[in-house]
Amino acid sequence: MKKSIINTQQLLILLVLLVFASCKTTKTITSFEKLKPISTNRLIKNVEENSFEYEGLDIKRIACVYETPDNKTSFRATLSSKIDDHIQVTISKLNLPVARILLTPDSVKMINYLQKDYFLGDYSYMEKMLGAAVDFQVVQSILTNDVFSYRKDEKDKDFKEFVSYADSGLYVLQSLKNRKLEKISRKGKDDKVDRYLKKLDEESFIVQYLYVDPKSFKVRKIVMDDVTEGRKVTVNFDNFTAVEKQLYPGSIDIHLKSLENDLKMKIKLSKFSLDPDQTINFKIPEKYKLTN
């Protein structure tokens, strides 16, 4: 397979995949059972009450295999986070640093050690890449396994359109009612899509699915389906380990598919710790150039 130097865009895509990978869930269900009905509001509340709690989090060993139709590469990463303050990811290969990425509530920063450049910006790049509203709070919600909505409603009605149902032994939170989804998605109804997006003040028609374990109310699967742009992110979790009486996945499979990209990543995580004294370690070398 071809080998190439990872550029800034690829590293930011890797960041998105790593962020989606850093979700907590619970043990795999091997048999399906009939689930009792539960309201959407109650399901959301149960997930919120069972979200991962920490002041400081360290994941010291993250082994990744990143694959495209033309490339396959492996690397290692570490992740550290202080609640409401920062999330930092360090990527390395053969014990050499490849990149360091720092997220704060108002900024996205990255050092690319391979190309000797750095990126300073906000969340608009990630929003453009995903076609949905992304900020520090959304990323942190994913990291703590809390419910999140791709929408950012100023009237605090992010979950207004959500519905819940059971599927294959799991509860599902879906960001749009099936009747409205079918109506909007029907061929020849582009005007309905445009009107719906205008009403929400959004550019892309995205349907979000959160699959929830019915016993522990932990998220086991995330799907973000961008119907407008023809791209989808799917995240599955397995092999769970205890982190001070809380559970974190030991392996994650991620698939990001679009008209331009078909990216897959397999991730294995280990060496977790909850340490409240997290400090930022992000220093840009003097001779590195700023990139867009």
C-alpha positions as CSV (number, residue, x, y, z in Angstrom):
1,M,0.0,0.0,0.0
2,K,1.0,3.6,-0.6
3,K,2.6,5.6,2.2
4,S,2.4,9.3,2.5
5,I,3.1,12.1,5.0
6,I,0.0,12.9,7.0
7,N,-1.0,16.5,6.3
8,T,-2.9,19.0,8.5
9,Q,-6.4,18.1,7.1
10,Q,-5.8,14.4,7.7
11,L,-4.6,15.0,11.2
12,L,-7.8,17.0,12.0
13,I,-9.8,14.2,10.5
14,L,-7.9,11.8,12.8
15,L,-8.8,14.2,15.7
16,V,-12.5,13.9,14.9
17,L,-12.2,10.1,14.8
18,L,-10.3,10.0,18.1
19,V,-12.8,12.3,19.7
20,F,-15.7,10.1,18.6
21,A,-13.7,7.1,19.8
22,S,-13.4,8.4,23.3
23,C,-16.9,7.5,24.4
24,K,-17.8,5.2,27.3
25,T,-20.3,2.4,27.0
26,T,-21.0,-1.0,28.6
27,K,-20.8,-4.7,28.0
28,T,-22.0,-6.2,24.7
29,I,-25.6,-7.6,24.8
30,T,-25.6,-11.1,23.3
31,S,-29.4,-11.7,23.4
32,F,-32.3,-9.4,22.6
33,E,-35.1,-8.9,25.0
34,K,-38.4,-7.0,24.7
35,L,-37.7,-3.6,26.1
36,K,-40.3,-1.6,28.1
37,P,-41.3,1.7,26.4
38,I,-39.6,4.8,27.7
39,S,-40.2,8.4,26.9
40,T,-37.5,10.4,25.0
41,N,-37.1,12.8,27.9
42,R,-36.7,10.0,30.4
43,L,-34.1,8.2,28.2
44,I,-32.1,11.4,27.8
45,K,-32.2,12.0,31.5
46,N,-31.1,8.5,32.3
47,V,-28.1,8.8,29.9
48,E,-27.2,12.2,31.5
49,E,-27.4,10.7,35.0
50,N,-25.1,7.8,34.0
51,S,-22.5,9.9,32.1
52,F,-18.8,9.5,32.9
53,E,-17.7,11.8,35.7
54,Y,-14.1,13.1,36.1
55,E,-12.1,16.2,37.0
56,G,-9.0,15.0,35.0
57,L,-8.8,12.0,32.6
58,D,-5.7,10.3,31.2
59,I,-5.7,7.6,28.5
60,K,-2.0,6.7,28.2
61,R,-2.1,4.1,25.5
62,I,-4.2,4.3,22.4
63,A,-3.2,2.0,19.5
64,C,-4.7,3.0,16.2
65,V,-4.9,1.5,12.7
66,Y,-6.0,4.1,10.2
67,E,-7.1,2.9,6.7
68,T,-8.2,4.5,3.4
69,P,-8.7,2.7,0.0
70,D,-5.1,3.6,-0.8
71,N,-3.4,3.8,2.5
72,K,-3.0,1.9,5.8
73,T,-1.0,3.2,8.7
74,S,-0.7,2.5,12.4
75,F,0.2,5.0,15.2
76,R,-0.2,5.5,18.9
77,A,-1.8,8.3,20.8
78,T,-2.5,9.6,24.3
79,L,-5.4,11.7,25.5
80,S,-5.6,13.9,28.6
81,S,-8.5,16.2,29.6
82,K,-9.4,18.5,32.4
83,I,-13.2,19.0,32.7
84,D,-14.5,22.3,31.2
85,D,-10.9,23.4,30.5
86,H,-9.1,21.4,27.8
87,I,-8.7,18.2,25.8
88,Q,-5.2,17.3,24.5
89,V,-4.3,14.5,22.1
90,T,-0.7,13.5,21.3
91,I,-0.1,11.3,18.2
92,S,3.2,9.4,17.7
93,K,4.7,6.7,15.5
94,L,7.7,4.6,16.3
95,N,8.1,6.6,19.5
96,L,8.5,9.8,17.5
97,P,5.9,12.7,17.9
98,V,3.7,13.2,14.8
99,A,1.2,15.8,16.1
100,R,-0.2,17.4,19.2
101,I,-3.7,18.7,19.3
102,L,-5.2,21.0,21.9
103,L,-8.9,21.8,22.3
104,T,-10.1,24.5,24.7
105,P,-13.5,26.1,25.0
106,D,-12.7,28.8,22.4
107,S,-9.8,27.4,20.3
108,V,-8.4,24.5,18.2
109,K,-4.6,24.2,18.0
110,M,-2.4,21.7,16.4
111,I,1.4,21.1,15.9
112,N,2.3,19.0,12.9
113,Y,5.9,17.7,13.7
114,L,6.2,15.9,10.3
115,Q,5.6,19.0,8.2
116,K,7.0,21.5,10.8
117,D,4.0,23.7,10.9
118,Y,1.1,24.5,13.2
119,F,-2.6,25.4,13.0
120,L,-4.4,28.0,15.2
121,G,-8.1,28.4,14.8
122,D,-11.6,27.8,16.2
123,Y,-14.2,25.1,15.7
124,S,-15.4,26.3,12.2
125,Y,-13.0,23.9,10.4
126,M,-14.4,20.9,12.3
127,E,-17.9,22.2,11.7
128,K,-17.2,22.4,8.0
129,M,-15.7,18.9,7.9
130,L,-18.7,17.4,9.8
131,G,-21.3,19.7,8.4
132,A,-22.7,20.2,11.9
133,A,-22.3,22.5,14.9
134,V,-19.3,21.4,16.9
135,D,-17.8,23.2,19.9
136,F,-15.9,22.3,23.1
137,Q,-19.1,21.3,25.0
138,V,-20.1,18.9,22.2
139,V,-16.7,17.2,22.2
140,Q,-16.7,17.0,26.0
141,S,-20.2,15.5,26.0
142,I,-18.9,12.8,23.7
143,L,-15.9,12.2,25.9
144,T,-18.0,11.8,29.0
145,N,-20.6,9.6,27.2
146,D,-23.4,12.2,27.8
147,V,-26.2,12.8,25.3
148,F,-25.4,15.5,22.7
149,S,-27.2,17.1,19.8
150,Y,-25.5,18.3,16.6
151,R,-27.8,21.3,16.7
152,K,-27.2,24.4,18.7
153,D,-30.6,26.0,19.4
154,E,-30.4,29.5,21.1
155,K,-33.7,28.7,22.8
156,D,-32.2,25.6,24.4
157,K,-34.4,23.2,22.4
158,D,-31.6,21.0,21.0
159,F,-33.6,17.8,21.7
160,K,-37.0,19.1,20.7
161,E,-37.2,16.9,17.5
162,F,-35.7,13.8,19.1
163,V,-37.7,10.6,19.4
164,S,-36.9,7.2,21.0
165,Y,-37.6,3.6,20.2
166,A,-36.2,0.1,20.7
167,D,-34.0,-1.7,18.1
168,S,-32.1,-5.0,18.4
169,G,-32.1,-4.9,22.2
170,L,-31.0,-1.2,22.5
171,Y,-32.9,2.0,23.0
172,V,-32.3,4.5,20.1
173,L,-32.4,8.3,20.3
174,Q,-33.1,9.7,16.9
175,S,-32.9,13.4,16.1
176,L,-36.0,13.4,13.8
177,K,-39.4,11.7,13.8
178,N,-39.7,8.9,11.2
179,R,-42.7,10.5,9.5
180,K,-40.9,13.8,9.0
181,L,-37.7,12.0,8.0
182,E,-39.5,10.0,5.3
183,K,-41.4,13.1,4.1
184,I,-38.2,15.2,3.8
185,S,-36.1,12.5,2.3
186,R,-38.6,11.6,-0.4
187,K,-37.3,12.1,-3.9
188,G,-38.5,15.3,-5.6
189,K,-39.0,17.0,-2.3
190,D,-35.9,19.2,-2.3
191,D,-38.0,22.2,-1.5
192,K,-39.1,20.6,1.8
193,V,-35.5,20.0,2.7
194,D,-34.6,23.6,2.0
195,R,-37.6,24.9,4.0
196,Y,-36.7,22.6,6.9
197,L,-33.1,23.7,6.9
198,K,-34.1,27.3,6.7
199,K,-36.4,26.9,9.7
200,L,-33.5,25.4,11.7
201,D,-31.0,27.9,10.3
202,E,-28.7,25.1,9.1
203,E,-26.9,24.2,5.9
204,S,-27.0,20.4,6.0
205,F,-29.8,17.9,6.7
206,I,-28.2,15.6,9.4
207,V,-29.9,12.7,11.2
208,Q,-28.3,11.7,14.4
209,Y,-28.7,8.3,16.2
210,L,-27.5,7.3,19.7
211,Y,-27.9,3.7,20.6
212,V,-28.2,3.2,24.4
213,D,-27.8,0.1,26.6
214,P,-31.1,-0.5,28.4
215,K,-29.5,-1.6,31.6
216,S,-26.7,0.9,32.2
217,F,-27.9,3.7,29.9
218,K,-24.5,4.1,28.3
219,V,-24.2,5.0,24.6
220,R,-23.0,1.9,22.6
221,K,-23.1,3.3,19.1
222,I,-23.2,6.7,17.4
223,V,-24.4,7.4,13.8
224,M,-24.2,10.8,12.2
225,D,-25.9,10.7,8.8
226,D,-25.5,13.9,6.7
227,V,-28.1,13.4,4.0
228,T,-27.3,16.6,2.2
229,E,-23.6,16.0,1.7
230,G,-23.8,12.2,1.5
231,R,-21.5,11.4,4.4
232,K,-21.9,9.3,7.5
233,V,-19.9,8.6,10.7
234,T,-20.5,5.3,12.5
235,V,-18.8,4.4,15.8
236,N,-19.1,1.0,17.5
237,F,-17.7,0.1,21.0
238,D,-16.5,-3.2,22.5
239,N,-14.2,-4.9,25.1
240,F,-14.9,-2.8,28.1
241,T,-12.7,-2.2,31.2
242,A,-13.4,-0.7,34.6
243,V,-11.9,2.8,35.4
244,E,-12.5,3.3,39.1
245,K,-15.9,1.7,39.1
246,Q,-16.8,3.3,35.7
247,L,-16.6,1.6,32.3
248,Y,-14.6,2.6,29.2
249,P,-14.3,0.8,25.9
250,G,-11.1,-1.2,25.2
251,S,-11.7,-1.2,21.5
252,I,-13.6,0.9,19.0
253,D,-14.4,0.6,15.3
254,I,-15.0,3.9,13.4
255,H,-16.1,4.4,9.8
256,L,-16.3,7.8,8.1
257,K,-17.7,7.6,4.6
258,S,-18.4,10.4,2.2
259,L,-18.2,11.2,-1.5
260,E,-14.6,12.2,-1.0
261,N,-13.4,9.9,1.8
262,D,-13.8,6.3,3.0
263,L,-11.9,6.2,6.2
264,K,-11.7,3.5,8.8
265,M,-10.0,3.3,12.2
266,K,-9.6,0.5,14.7
267,I,-8.6,1.6,18.1
268,K,-7.5,-0.2,21.2
269,L,-7.3,1.8,24.5
270,S,-5.6,0.9,27.8
271,K,-3.9,2.5,30.9
272,F,-6.7,4.8,32.1
273,S,-6.4,7.0,35.1
274,L,-8.5,9.7,36.7
275,D,-6.1,12.5,37.8
276,P,-7.5,16.0,38.6
277,D,-4.1,17.7,38.2
278,Q,-4.0,17.9,34.4
279,T,-1.7,20.5,32.9
280,I,-1.4,21.7,29.3
281,N,1.8,20.7,27.5
282,F,1.6,22.6,24.2
283,K,4.7,24.5,23.0
284,I,5.1,25.5,19.3
285,P,8.7,25.3,18.1
286,E,10.1,28.7,17.0
287,K,10.9,27.8,13.4
288,Y,7.5,26.2,12.6
289,K,5.2,27.9,10.1
290,L,1.6,28.8,10.6
291,T,-0.8,27.0,8.2
292,N,-4.5,27.3,7.4
